[in-house]
Amino acid sequence: MDLAAGAALKGKRETKPGAFSAFQHGRLRQDQNGVPATDQQWFDFSPPAAAEPTAAALLVAPSPAPSSPVPEVAAPGAGMEGNWTPARQESSGPALVLDAPEAPAAGVVLRRSEKASRYRLSVGRDGVAVLTIPLRGSERQARLFLASQREWLERARGRLARLPRSATVWTPGTSLLWRGEWCPIVRTPDEPPHVLLGADRFRVRQCDGDLRPTLEAHFRRTARIELPARTWELAAVTGVTVREVVVRDQRTRWGSCSSSGTISLNWRLVQALPSAADYIILHELMHVREMNHSERFWALVAAVCPKWQDAERWLKSHGGALGL
């Protein structure tokens, strides 16, 4: 079961990626004045699915009915579900870009989906919003829903713009996340050439040019050693039987767990805060026992990782710097 960002409401669950959502654990969060709090990133869990476009913010409205009025933000749901993936988009037909003067917000794409059961507004890391229209929905209702969520959209875009991002090209002096800390790449006088990241030392072919391909290759090798070892260690501590642990290059997921007991982990977890990486591993280990996101599942997570919410907040704040 994958670990994804987003929110799902009532009945059939729908997901969210790296993402802001108006819902926390399936409940619409409100501030002390009763205004929906949408500047948080929470996560939805669902069975493994093919990689789909990333969304960084997600808002869901109720399923439309033939006689339903203008959609509103969905009522509180039963719980948080999904996987550590940023919000996913269903397959859809041709898109309509709302950038005309009469559009409630520029840079909004309308997509009709046969799979969607609710109006859904999501925002990618590039700030482009996608408004998904269910099969029984109308463009008029979609526009009205979008107009009613103008402030949410502005807040989501503003918060995304403030998230830290890693440099595209890595050279000596560039700071990047390593073991959960921002560390500068420090050149050493050694021959053959090496660089330092915190307390770790990596050999490079040369210190001129982009060091990213070489360092990421080192990170992958480190992940293939450390992440399975840590998973087996935590599996023994928690008494969970695991069939296999694999390390992959997921672009939208931190980890997943199959019904057969295979746990897949993103190699970028070696760059994350160790406690956050442990949370992802423990989360997937608990899916071996509970392949869902019921209250019972979250009770299991809380029992083995009492500070799991702190880990979620860290991953929400730093996931963009790690490419998720």
Protein Blocks (a to p, Z undefined) as FASTA:
>chain_A
ZZdedddeehidddddjbddfbeghiacddfkopacfkbccdddddddddddddfbdcdd
ddddfklccdddddddfbdcdddddddddddddddddfbfklmbghiacdddfkbcbdcd
dddfkopacddddfklcfklmmmmmmmmmmmmmmmmmmmmmpccddfbdcehiacdeehi
acdddddfbdcddddehjbccddfbfghjfklmmmmmmmmmmmmmmmmmmmmmmmmnopa
cfbdcddddfkbfbdcdfkopacddfklmmpcfklmmmmmmmmmmmmmmgcfbfklmmmm
mmmmmmlmmmmmmmmmmmmmnoZZ
